[in-house]
């Protein structure tokens, strides 16, 4: 069986590619690292690397182990960090993420809410979780995620937070600004910025663009919605985003907003956590506090 030292070597080689660079990262000599590789291959009874053009090329087995190693090493680092923080009044650390958006104007108030109602639980807000952090909750990289859409996931519990409409956002001086709603033909050919080009069944592509056979001009894909707001405010295009995440920019007059289509598009938002954690777990407590927080704040974050 491989130990954590072998996995660290495999992970370092996946990151750097070169034996000397991986050895430098691990603060060992290249010969010591080579010895660890041979030892791992002997334990497994298979080849992990082959030499090609003065580089170690991974076999499919090494690629698989590198992916596992990255997850394990990351988990250990987080566990060590959590353990150091679990001193004094902190008994549990709950890792929280929000799908797609990094709008955290609500976070300071919610942290106070947690401290007042769940002593001993500390929040750790996680980034770089991908478009759908449900998988992060399912695999244990996250404890609670705020997600949108009725997309059930096996093994997760979903607590309804609120319903939120999607809105077209436009520069204040745009010729479509000020309309109650923007239909498909209105936006045809307009410069459009999106954070994903993957069509979702309950969003503007499936419910507005495709039914009307009217499509904007896709000029940019920007993964950070907050960056999209800045680009729209600067007159570089239009977009469709969740109202709760851009309301401050709308209220401040930085962007104009209209409904998406005559009937609008409303998307539900949930707090999800692992069913296996149980109803009395810290993650379940945070999900319930999110529900209460949204109820007390007008049905939104």
N, C-alpha and C positions, 0 to 999 in steps of 0.2 A: 504494500500500500504506500502511496506517496504521502509525504508530510508537507507541512506548510512551506518549508524551505524549497522543496521541489516546485511547488506551485508558484512561489515567488520568482524563481528562475524562469519558468515557462512564461509567466506574465511579463517579466522584464524583456525577454527576447521578443515577445509579440509587440511590445511598445517600441523597441529600438531597432530590431532587425539584425544589428551587428553584435557579435559576441563581446567586443571590447566596450561598446557603449552600454550594454546590459550589465557587464561586470562593474563598470564605473558607477552605474545607478545603484547597484547593490553593495557597493564598497567592498568588493572582493576582487581577486586577481582573475584574469581570463582562464588560467589553468584550473583554478578552483571551481569556476563556473562550469567548465568543460567536464570536470569530474562529477559534478552534481547531475549534469545531463546524462552521462553514461550510467550513473547510478539509477536514475529514474527509468531509463530505457531497460536496464537489467531487471528492475523490479516489475515493470510492466510486461517484459518479454516482447517488445516491439520497438521499431525505430520511430523516433520523434522528429529527427532532423536529418537532412542530407546536405552535403556541402555543394554549393553551386556558385561560381564566380566570387569566391572568397567570402561567401555569406552562408549562413545556416538557413536553409529553406525548410519551413515546417511541413510536416506531413499532415493529412487530415486529422489524425489523432491529436497532434500537437495543437492544431487550430481549435479543436473542441476543448482540450484541456485549458488553453489560454483563456477562452471565454469563461469557463467555470472558475479559473483562478482569479480573474478580474473581479467577478462577483464576490468570491470568498474574501479576497483581500480587502475589498471595499467594505464588506460587512464587518470584518474584524476591526478596521479603522473606525467605523462608526460606533461599534460596540465599545471600543476603548474610550472614544470621546464621550459616549453616553455615561460610561462607568465613572469617568472623572467628574462629570457634572452631577452625578447622583450623590451629592454630599449635602449635609444639612437638611433643608426642607424638601429638596427635590428627590422624589422616589421613582418617578417614571418620566421618560422622555418620549413624546409622541411626535413622529415625523409626519409633517403635513405638506401637501402640495396642491396647487390649483391647476386644472387643465388649461393649457395654452396661454392663459393670461398671467401677467405678472403685475396686476393692479392690486396693490396692498394698502390702499387708503383706509381700509376697514381694520387692518391688523392691530394697530395699537389699542383700539377700543376692545377688540376681541381678546387680546392678551390680558387686559385688565379684567374682563369678564371671566376668563379662565382662572385667574389668580383669586378672584373673589368667590368662585363657586367650585373650584376643584384644586384645593391646596395639595401640593406635592406633585402636580403634573406640570411639566415644562414643554412648551412647543419648540420644535425645530423645523423651520420652514425650509423645504428642499427645493432646489432648482434642477434644471436639466433632466426632467422626468419624461420628456417626450410628449407627443400630442395627446395621448390617453394614459394618464397615470394609473388607471385601473390595474394594469398589468403589474405596476410597481407595488400596489397594495397586495395583489394576489401572491406575488413572489416574496413579499416581506421586506422589500427595499423601502416601502412607505407604510405608514400605519393608517392614515386617513387621507383621502383625496376628495377635493371638490370638483365634480365633473358634471358635464351637461349631456342631455339626451337620454332617451329611454333605451339604453343599451345594457341589458342585464349581463352580469358576469358571474359565472359559477363560483360559489364559495364566498361571495361578498354580500354584505347587507347594505342596502341603500336607504338613507333617510332623506325624504324630500325637504329641500330648503326653500325654494321659491321658483316661480315662473318668470322668465325674462324675455323680452322681445329683442329680436335682431333689428338693427337700424343701419340704414345707409348713412355714412358720414361723408361730408363733402366740404371743400373749402367754403368759408362764408360767402365769398363772392361768386360762387359757381352758379351757372344759369339755372340749375335745378334746385338750388337752395331755396328753402321756404315752402316747398310743396308738402302736403300732408303725407303723401306716399309717392314712391317712385316705382313705376311698373317696368316690366322687361324691356319694351321698346324704348323707354326713356333712356335707359342706360346703354343701349346698343352702341358700340364703338367708343364709349367713354373709357378713359384710362382708369384701370382698376388694379388695386393692390390687395393681395390676399396673403394669409399666413399658411394656407395649404391649398393645393389644387386637387386634393382627393375629394371627390363629391361625397357628401354625406346626405342620408335620406331625408333629413328634416331641416335642411338649410337652403340657402338661396339658389344654389345650382340646381338642385332637384325640384324645388317648389316654385321657382320663378324663371330662371334662365331657360332651362330645358323645355318647360311647358309652352313658353312663348316663342321658342326658337330665337331668342334675342340674347346676345352675349356681349359683354364689355370687351375692351381691348386689354388683355392681361399683360401689364407692363412690368410688374415686379412680384416676386414671392419673398415676403419678409416674415420671418418666423416670430418676431416679437410684435404683438399688437400695439404696444406702446410706441414702438418705432413707426408703425403704420400711421398712428394718430399724428405724429410729428410730420410725416411726409404729406398727409392729407392737409394739415394745417398750412403747410408751405406751398400748397397748390400743385402738388405733384401727382394727384390722382384722387380717386374715391375708393371706398371700401365698405364692407359690411362686417360689423362687429357687435358683440353683446352690449346692450345699453348699460348694464350695471358697471361694466368696465370702462366705459368712455363718458359716463354722465358728467364727471367733473370737467372734462374738456368741452362738452356741450354747454354746460352752465356758464363756463368762463368765456364763451363766445369764440373759442379757438377753432371749432368745427361746427358745421350745421348738421342736422339730423332729420331724417324722414323715415316713415315706416317702409318696410320691404314688401311692396305689392299692396293692393287695395285692402286685403284682409290681414296683412301683417304676418309675421312668423314668430311664434312664441316657442321657446325652448325651456324645458324643465332642468333645474339644477339640483344635484344631490350631494350629500356627504356619504362616501362609501368607506367601509372598513371590513376586515375579515370576519366572517361568521364564526370561525374557529376560535377567535379571541374571547368570545362570550359576551353576554349583555352587561356584565359588571367590569369589563376591562377598561383600561385608560382610553383606548381608541374609541370604544363605544361611548364613553363619557364625553369625549371631545366632539364626536358626531352629534350627540344630543345637545351639547352647549351651542354648537353651530345652528341647530334648528331653533333653539330659544333666541339666539342672537338675531337671527334673521327675522323672526316673528316680532321681536321688540324694536326692530329697525325698519319697519315699513315693508317687510317682505322682500328684503334684498340684503346683500352684504353691505 
